[in-house]
Amino acid sequence: MIKSHIFSTFFLILKNGAVLALMVCSVLLICSCENSKLKETGINGQFIQVLGVAQDGGYPHINYDEEWKNFLEGNISRELVVSLGLIDKESGQRWLFEATPDMPRQLHMLNSSLKSEKNIVDGVFLTHAHIGHYTGLMYFGREAMGARGVPVFAMPKMKDFLENNGPWSQLVTLKNIEINPILGDSVCRLNDQLSVIPFTVPHRDEFSETVGFKIMGPERSALFIPDINKWELWERSIIEEVRAVDYAFLDATFFKDGEINRPMTEVPHPFIEETMSLFQDQPEEVRSKIIFIHFNHSNPVLWDKRLGDSLNVLGYRFAKTGDRFPL
């Protein structure tokens, strides 16, 4: 685990225990009221539901016996790989963002929010071809569900990858899935209330391009960027993009440099510290739009409540499986 010096950045706000306690209580009260309102509002209309928050390898992680021991002893909770559900209770439709290795459980969660007699899901949006984001498509195949014509929304390179590489190509030829092509910065209208816009972001594009999504509802909108190399490598300003929406689910794979025992240049992501530094001069109404997601098992926010509370006080939020956000 990461040693306690990782929290030195936040010790200044811990100097006055009484002030911190008051701030934390205030934040928790506000969040409690807000979450209650979110869930109440979302139930009757269009909303996003968080279905997973972990990086591709999940949590506990492969080859980390101590994490599995802690999980089996009830000391930590298992976290599903990052995914969002988009639900429209008025139309009776629901979509999935990412097809993760945990997709069977996540589809069950989605169906628990809105059951459909027609199909298992109205569509799946894919960001890119890394294992935590598309391999769940295998469950639509003949070895598992044997689905018929599940719509999969994919960018050109992602579409080509699925159509021309096994075993994914078999899903196409057997018509388990039906690929719906999408293009960057083009509006994909789902119904009268919901639209999605994909946009490319810099990432390790070994097999496909990488995109984020802007999800637009009748009253609110959200960014979903679970993977990106570094904010400064993107031609857009993440600050302006966050300002333009109501929620921003942002890549929080790692907390800081040196977190894992291999060169972090091999797996570039914006550290939470870097994102916070970018937004430190922004008002709280902007910072509070950020909802960190896609946590690597090494990220201390998964297991250190003090750190999470400290960042909450600064205005940031963390995605939790089951959270709902009305649109």
N, C-alpha and C positions, 0 to 999 in steps of 0.2 A: 504493500500500500504506500501511498505518497506520504512523506513525512510532514509534520505539522508546519514546517517553515513555508509551505506552499501558501499558507493563509496570511503571511506577513503583510501582504498588500492591504488587508482589511483591518489590521489591528487598531488603526487610528479611530475607527468608528466604534471600537470596543472599549475605549478608555473610560467613558462614563457609562457605567452599567445601568444606571437609572434612566438615562436618556435613551440608551439602546432598547431597554425593556419597553419603554413607552412607545418608541418608534415601531418596534416589532409588533407590539400589541395592536397599534393603530393599523399597520399594514395587514396583519392577519384579520382584523375586523373588517377592513375594506375588502380584502380578498374574499372573505367568507360571504359578505353581502353580495359581492360581484358575482361569485361563482353560483350562489343561489339564484341570482337574477338570470345568469347565463343559462343555467339548466332549465329554469322555468320558461324562459323565452324560447330557447331552442327546441323544446319538446313540441311546440305547436307549429313550427315553421321550418325554415331551412337552417341547417347548422353543420359545423365541422365537429367531428368527434375524434379525439386522439386515440389511436389504436396501438401505438407502440412508440418507444422513445430511444431505444438503444441503437448503437452503430451496428453494422452488418453482422458482426460476430455474436451479438446478443450479450446478455448478462444474466448469470455467470458466463464466463468465456471459456472456450476450448483451451485445454492444457493449463488451467488455473485451478488446481485442486483445492486451494484454500477458499476460493470463491464458492465452489460447489459444496464444500463442507459447511460454510456459513449459510448457504441457501438451504441445505438439507436440515440444518439445525434451527432454521427459522430466524436467523440473525439478519438476513438480507432478503429482499424480494426479487423474484425473477422479473426481468424487463424484456418485453417483446421488441423485435426490430422495428425501426421507425416506419410508421404508416399513419395516414389520415383517412377517415371516412367522411364523405360528403352526403348529407341526408336531406331529402325534401319530403317532409311528411304530408304536404299538401298534394303533391303529385304521386306519392308512393314510390319514389325512386331513390336509389342510393348508389354511390360510386366509391371506388377504392383508389387511393393514391399509394402506389407501390405494391408489388406482389412479392412479399417477403417470405422467408422460410417459415414464418409463423402464420402464414395466411389462413390456414383452416380455422385457427382460433380467432383470428381477427375478423373473418367473415361471420363467424358465430356471434361475435360481439356486435357487428354491424346489423345482423339480422335480429338481434335482441332489441336493438333500437327501432328497427322498422322491418317487419317480416313481409316478404313478397311471395306470392304464390306463383308468379310468372317465371322468375329466374333468380339465380343466386346473387347476382349483382348486375347493375345496369351498365357497368363499364369499369375498366381499370386503366389508370393513367400511370405511365412509367417515366421516371426521370432519367435513368441510364442503366448500362449493362454491368453493374457491379453486384456481387452475389446477394446482398441484402435487399435489392431493389427490384429484381425481376424473377429470381429463381422459383418463387412460389407459383409461377404459372404452371409448373409441372403437375400441380394437383388438379388441374383441369383436364389432364390427359387420361388415356385409357387405363393406365395403371391405378388411377384413383377415381375421380368423379366421372370421367367420360362426358364432359360437358359438351354443349352444342352452341356454337356461335357466340361465346362470351366476347363482347367488344373490348378490344385492347387498344388504347390510344397511344401511338408511338411516333416519334420523330423519324425522319428519313433513314438515318444510319441505324437506329434502333430497329426499325421495320425490316431493313435489309438483313441485319444480324439474326433476327428471329426467323426470317423466311429461309435463310441459307445455311443455317448451322443447326445440326442435331444436338439434343433431342427436340429443340424448340420448333424446328421445321415440321416435325410430325404433328404438333398441335395445329399448325396451319393446314397441312394437307388433309388431316382428318376432320378439319373444321371444328375442332374443340374451341378454338379462338378465332375471332375475325378481327384482323388488324385495321383500325381506323387511322389513316394518316393524319398527322397534325404538323403544322409548320410554326416556326418561331415567330412570335409577335402577332400571330393570327388568332382571332377570337373563335373559340369553340363553344357554340351556344348549346347548352344541354336542355334547357326548356325556357319558359318565359321568365323564370326567376333567377336562373343560375347560368354563369358563363365561366370559362376557363381560358387563360392565355398562357401558353408556354413561352419561355425565353431562355436562350442559351447562356450558360455560365462556364467559366474556365474550370476544368477538372481533368483528371487522368482519363482521357478518352480513348482507351485501348480498343474498345469494341463498338462504341457508339458515342454520339454527342451526349452532353449532360445538360439538362434543363432544370429550371425551377418553374413554379407555376404561380400565377395570380388567380385566385378564386374570387369571383364576384357574385354577391347576392343582391337582394332587393334593397338592402340598407347598409351593408358592410362588406368589406373585402379583406382578403388575407394573402400574404406571401408565404410560399413554401419553398425554402431553399435548404434541403437537408445536406447537400454536398456542394462545396465550392473550394477552390484552392486557397486563394487569399483575396480579401475584398479589394485590395489595390490593383489586382490583375484584371478586374472586371471593368469594362468600359463605362459602366453605370455607377452612380453614387449610391451606395447602400443606405446612406442617411436619407437621401431624397426618396428612395424607394420605400423606406419604412414610413416616412412622413406621409406618403400618399395612400397608406392603407390603415386598417384598424387593428390587424394582427399581423405579426411577422414571425413565422416559425423558421428560425435561423440555425445554421450549422454550428453545433457546439461540441464537436467530436472530442476535442482536447481542451483542458483548462489552460495549460501553459506549456512552454517549450521544455524539453527534457523529461516529459511525462512517461515515455515508454523506452524500453531498452533496445532501441534501434534508431537509425537516423530518421528524424521526423520529416526530412525533406522527401523521403520515400512516400509519405502519406500526408501531403500538405493540406491543411485545413486552417481556417482562421481560429486562433485560440480564443477562448472566452475573454481572456485578459485583453487581447487585441481589439475585440469587438467593443468591450467596455471602454477602452481608451478612445476609440473613434467617437463614441456617443457620450463621453463624459461631460461635454459642454452643452448637450441637448437638454431641453426641459424634460421633466419627469413624464409629461404627457406623451412625449416621443419615446423615451426609454421604456415606458411601461407597455408599449406595443410589442416589444421584443419578447418572444417566448422561445427560450433555448430548447433545442431538440437534437437528437442523433448523438447520444453520449457514448463514447468508448468506455469499455469496462474500467479503464484506468482513471477516468475522470472523477475527481473527488466529490463532485456535486451529487453523484449517485449515492454516496454513503456517509457524507459528513453534513449533518443538519446545520451546524454552526455556519458553514460556508454558504449554504443555501439561504439561511436567514439573513446573512450579511448582504448578499446580493439582492434579496427581496427589499431590504431597507433602501438600497440604492435605486430601486424602481424596476428591476428586472424580474422576469418570471421564468418558470421552468415548466415544460410540458409534462403532464402526468397522464398516464393511460386512463381513459374514461372521461377526461375533461371535455366539455362541450362549449362551443363558441358560436353564438347566433349570427346569422348573416342577414 
